[in-house]
Amino acid sequence: MDPLLAFAGLGVGVIVGLTGMGGGALMTPILVLFFGVPPLAAVSSDLAASAVMKPFGGFVHARRGTVNWALVRWLCLGSVPSAFLGVLLMRAIGGGERVQDVVRTALGVALLLAVVGLLVKTYRRDKPTTGERPAIRIRPVPTVLLGALGGLVVGMTSVGSGSLIIVILLALYPALRPGDLVGTDLVQAIPLVFSAALGHALFGDLKLDLAAAVLVGSVPGVLIGARLSSRAPAGVVRAALIIVLIASALKLFAVPTGTVLLIVAAATALAVAEGARRRGRARTTPRDPGTDDETNANGAESASGVVPR
């Protein structure tokens, strides 16, 4: 077993547990670019590893109550069958490298749009509310249809079980809190990636030794990340989501790894500086005693400098 591969799995696992996304968008390029794995084998092995890894993170969120089960059901109704269909479609078109390029580019654009949406939500100044979770009105038909779109992309590329579904949830349910967003995304991805992995395994694309090496690092990684996500302040989770979305989009656009690391480092520095500025401003601003309980399951949002929703 390659220890470097296990270490890469650990890093990706932490990101998946913390943000609910990044597995396919990060692990598949790592396997192809750094370990010389053929693309189809990388896709199938990443899916198989995710099918085992994501339940561990989902279990942590389920125990802490940061999962919207109604959304999970409607998303899976569309995504699970279409994920298997995506595998069949890729086999029918004989690999379809051009198709995968188009899908990756479209997904990269969607991720950047999600970054814009998160930034707008972060800096929007709403009136303070209580710490209770906002009521989410489920929209079944759009949720099923967009879940089916996400499943199709996952089956074809292994990318999107977290990243694309995050975009869908942000678009349809902007009132979802960051912790609930991550938990719901992680849980719905379990049957989704299992369906896609099963499709690849039936066609003999799966490399068990490769998937096992990734799992050695990714399982403890996703447990660590999930515990951090379910306990961390909402502002921290939102900042992590933004940074991972940017990194994933850049990799999908085939931006060189060195450039991606520089951009991520700059974004992280900006997030830390902005968080420190807001905390300093919060300490110098008199508090309204009526808003002291405006904390959620992820921690005190006022302390993170994010305006309570």
C-alpha positions, 0 to 999 in steps of 0.5 A: 500500500502506498502511504502517500496515497493513504495520506492524500485520502486523509486530507481529502477525508477531512475536507469531505467531513468538514464541508460535505464536498470535495471528494470527487473534485479533489481525489480523482484529479489527485489520483490521475495527476500525482499517482498516474492512475488511468481516469476510468480506474480513478473515477471508479476507485474514488466512487468506491472509497466514497461509498464507504467513507461518507457513511462515517461522516453522515453518522456523526451529523445524524447523531448531532441532528444536522441532517434534513431527512426530507431533503435527503429522501427527495434528492435520492429519489432522483439521484440514485437511479440517474447515477447508475444511468450515468455509468451506462451512458459513459459506457455507451459513448465509449469513454467520451473524454470530450463529454467529460471535459464539457461536464467538468467545465460546466461544473466548475462554473456552477461551483464559482456561482455557488461561491458568489451565492455564499459570499452574498449570503455572508455579507447580507445584513438581515434582521436578527432572529432567534436561534431556532432553525428556520422552517424549510419548505420542501419543493419536491419536483425541483429537488428530484429533478436537480438531484437526478441531474447531480446523479447523472454527472456523478455517474459519468465523472465521479465529481459532484456528489458533494459539490454539485449537490451543494450548489443545488441545495444553496439554490433551492434552500438558501435558508439552510444553515451551514451545518445542516447543509453539510450534514444533509449533503453528506447523507444524501451522497451515501446511496448516490455514490453507492449506486454509481460505484456499483455500476462501475464495479459491474463493468470491471472498472473498480480497482480494489487495492486502489480504493482500499489505500484511499480508505485507510486515510479517508475514513479517519479523515472524514470522522475528524472533519465531520466532528469539526463541522458539527461543532464549528461556528457557522462562519468557519464552516461557510468559509471552509465551503467557499475555499473548497469550492474555489479550489475544486472549480480551479482544478476542474478548469485544469489550473496548475496545482501550484497556482491553486495552492497560492490562490487557496492560501490567499483566500484562507488568509483573507478569511482569517483576517476578515474573521478577526476584524469582525470579532474585533468589531463584535467586542466593541459593539454593545450587545442586545441582551435579547440576542444572547441566545442567538447561537445554533448547533454549530456554535455562536454565529455572533462570535464568528462575525457572521450576521445571524439568519 
